[in-house]
Amino acid sequence: MALVVAGGAAIGAVSRFLLGAAIDAIVSSGISAVSTTVINLLGCFLFGLVSSIAFANPRLSAFCGTGFCGGFTTFSAFVILLLLQFPVSAPVIVSIGFIHLLGCPLVYWLGTTCVRGAQR
């Protein structure tokens, strides 16, 4: 099972890296915490979906949830990027932090709600 989780985490981490680079190139804000926030919001939504699906195969659940979503999202990288970008503007950094901290649980709930609504 550990290899299944590791495989999902590897794919999630590479996906995070590629999506982060793409967002940074599009936004061109110079604030890397923006792309990490977007990725973590998306990852929490996906985790809400994945954790609410009753997978017939527990390996698939571990691959998608703990593996992919765990490798895709990263709070530690967010904190580091947020602190590195602090000289940009304190109000912007605080705003991004609040969006992140309030948005991630909200979109997780949204993901679980989507699955529950589809199962009715």
C-alpha positions as CSV (number, residue, x, y, z in Angstrom):
1,M,0.0,0.0,0.0
2,A,2.9,2.4,0.7
3,L,4.1,2.2,-2.9
4,V,0.5,3.0,-4.1
5,V,0.5,6.1,-1.9
6,A,4.1,7.0,-3.0
7,G,3.1,6.7,-6.7
8,G,0.1,9.0,-6.1
9,A,2.2,11.5,-4.2
10,A,4.9,11.6,-6.9
11,I,2.3,12.4,-9.6
12,G,0.6,15.0,-7.3
13,A,4.0,16.7,-6.6
14,V,4.9,16.9,-10.2
15,S,1.4,18.2,-11.0
16,R,1.8,20.8,-8.3
17,F,5.1,21.9,-9.7
18,L,3.9,22.2,-13.3
19,L,0.6,23.9,-12.5
20,G,2.5,26.3,-10.1
21,A,4.9,27.3,-12.9
22,A,2.0,27.8,-15.3
23,I,0.1,30.0,-12.9
24,D,3.2,32.0,-12.0
25,A,3.8,32.6,-15.7
26,I,0.2,33.7,-16.3
27,V,-0.3,35.8,-13.2
28,S,3.2,37.4,-13.3
29,S,2.5,38.9,-9.9
30,G,5.9,38.1,-8.5
31,I,4.1,36.5,-5.5
32,S,4.6,32.7,-5.7
33,A,2.2,32.3,-2.7
34,V,-0.6,33.1,-5.1
35,S,0.0,30.0,-7.2
36,T,0.4,27.9,-4.1
37,T,-2.9,29.2,-2.7
38,V,-4.7,28.4,-6.0
39,I,-3.2,24.9,-6.0
40,N,-4.1,24.3,-2.3
41,L,-7.6,25.5,-2.9
42,L,-8.0,23.1,-5.9
43,G,-6.3,20.3,-4.0
44,C,-8.7,20.7,-1.0
45,F,-11.7,20.6,-3.4
46,L,-10.3,17.5,-5.0
47,F,-9.7,15.9,-1.6
48,G,-13.3,16.7,-0.7
49,L,-14.4,14.9,-3.8
50,V,-12.1,12.0,-3.4
51,S,-12.7,11.5,0.4
52,S,-16.4,11.4,-0.2
53,I,-16.4,8.7,-2.9
54,A,-16.8,5.2,-1.7
55,F,-14.1,3.6,-3.8
56,A,-14.5,-0.2,-4.2
57,N,-10.7,-0.5,-4.2
58,P,-9.0,0.8,-1.1
59,R,-5.7,1.1,-3.1
60,L,-7.4,3.6,-5.4
61,S,-8.6,5.6,-2.5
62,A,-5.1,5.7,-1.0
63,F,-3.6,6.6,-4.4
64,C,-6.0,9.5,-5.0
65,G,-6.5,10.8,-1.5
66,T,-3.4,10.4,0.7
67,G,-1.1,10.0,-2.4
68,F,-2.1,12.4,-5.1
69,C,-3.9,15.0,-3.0
70,G,-1.2,14.8,-0.3
71,G,1.5,15.4,-2.9
72,F,-0.4,18.0,-4.8
73,T,-1.2,20.3,-1.8
74,T,1.4,21.8,0.5
75,F,0.9,24.0,3.4
76,S,4.6,24.1,4.4
77,A,5.6,25.4,1.0
78,F,2.8,28.0,1.2
79,V,4.1,29.3,4.6
80,I,7.7,29.5,3.3
81,L,6.6,31.4,0.1
82,L,4.4,33.7,2.1
83,L,7.2,34.7,4.4
84,L,9.7,35.1,1.5
85,Q,7.3,37.4,-0.2
86,F,6.5,39.5,2.9
87,P,8.5,42.6,1.6
88,V,6.0,42.9,-1.3
89,S,3.1,44.3,0.7
90,A,1.9,43.3,4.2
91,P,-1.8,43.8,3.3
92,V,-1.5,41.6,0.2
93,I,0.3,38.9,2.1
94,V,-2.3,39.0,4.9
95,S,-5.1,38.8,2.4
96,I,-3.6,35.8,0.6
97,G,-3.1,34.1,4.0
98,F,-6.8,34.6,4.9
99,I,-8.0,33.4,1.5
100,H,-5.9,30.3,2.0
101,L,-6.9,29.6,5.6
102,L,-10.6,30.3,5.1
103,G,-10.8,29.0,1.5
104,C,-9.3,25.6,1.8
105,P,-11.8,24.2,4.4
106,L,-14.6,25.9,2.4
107,V,-13.7,24.2,-0.9
108,Y,-13.1,20.9,0.8
109,W,-16.7,21.2,2.1
110,L,-17.9,22.1,-1.4
111,G,-16.2,19.0,-2.8
112,T,-17.9,16.7,-0.3
113,T,-21.2,18.4,-0.9
114,C,-20.8,17.9,-4.7
115,V,-20.3,14.1,-4.2
116,R,-23.2,13.8,-1.7
117,G,-25.5,15.7,-4.1
118,A,-24.5,13.4,-7.0
119,Q,-25.1,10.3,-5.0
120,R,-28.8,11.2,-4.3
